[in-house]
Amino acid sequence: MRVPGGAARGGRAFNTEKTYAGRIGLYLSYCLGHGVDWSSPSLAQLMAMMRWLVDEPMPARSRRPGAPARYRSEGTANAIMGTVGEFLSFPVKSAC
């Protein structure tokens, strides 16, 4: 029997999973680059990441010289940190 894709992924759509994977990858890369233990960050470390998300320019989409720098909005940073919070609390939720 074939299971619909959403049901196989716990009811989440493919694009949602793709978005979450990118956000978690960003978090893990940040931790690696800033010496943060990904499994138990302090509140101060999470707040620093939040500021970094807003203040640090994103990689350029264009290869042309002089392309304008792009920055994340605070709303986007909040969405990323919300996903990170869910990621960090998942083992706790699973153990209950």
C-alpha positions in Angstrom: 0.0 0.0 0.0 1.3 3.4 -0.9 1.2 6.1 1.8 0.6 9.7 0.7 3.7 11.8 1.2 2.3 14.1 3.8 1.2 11.1 6.0 4.6 9.5 5.7 6.2 12.7 7.0 3.9 13.1 10.0 1.4 15.3 8.1 4.0 18.0 7.2 4.2 19.2 3.6 7.4 18.7 1.6 8.1 22.5 1.4 7.7 22.7 5.2 10.3 20.0 5.7 12.6 21.7 3.2 12.2 25.0 5.1 12.9 23.4 8.5 15.9 21.6 7.2 17.4 24.8 5.9 16.8 26.6 9.2 18.3 23.8 11.3 21.3 23.6 8.9 21.8 27.4 9.4 21.6 26.9 13.2 24.1 24.0 13.2 26.5 26.0 10.9 26.2 29.0 13.2 27.0 26.8 16.2 30.0 25.3 14.5 31.4 28.7 13.4 30.8 30.3 16.8 31.9 27.6 19.2 28.4 26.9 20.5 27.4 23.4 21.8 24.3 22.9 19.6 22.6 20.6 22.0 22.6 22.9 25.0 23.0 26.6 24.0 22.6 29.2 26.7 20.0 31.9 26.4 22.7 34.5 25.7 24.0 32.3 22.9 20.6 32.0 21.3 20.1 35.8 21.7 23.5 36.4 20.0 22.3 34.1 17.1 19.1 36.1 16.8 21.1 39.4 16.5 23.5 37.7 14.0 20.5 36.6 11.8 19.4 40.2 11.5 22.8 42.0 11.4 24.8 39.7 9.2 24.2 40.1 5.4 23.0 36.9 3.6 25.1 35.4 0.8 24.6 37.3 -2.5 22.2 35.8 -5.0 23.9 37.5 -7.9 27.5 37.1 -9.1 27.6 40.6 -10.5 29.9 43.0 -8.7 28.2 45.6 -6.6 25.1 43.6 -5.9 23.3 45.1 -2.9 23.6 43.3 0.5 20.5 41.5 1.6 19.5 41.2 5.3 16.9 39.1 7.1 14.0 40.8 8.7 13.3 40.4 12.4 10.2 38.4 11.5 12.3 36.0 9.5 14.8 35.7 12.3 12.0 35.0 14.7 10.7 32.2 12.4 14.1 30.7 12.3 14.6 30.8 16.0 11.1 29.3 16.5 12.2 26.3 14.4 15.4 26.1 16.4 13.4 26.1 19.6 11.2 23.2 18.4 14.4 21.3 17.3 16.0 21.7 20.7 12.8 20.7 22.5 12.1 17.7 20.3 14.1 15.1 22.3 12.3 16.3 25.5 8.9 16.0 23.8 9.8 12.5 22.4 10.8 11.2 25.8 7.5 12.1 27.5 
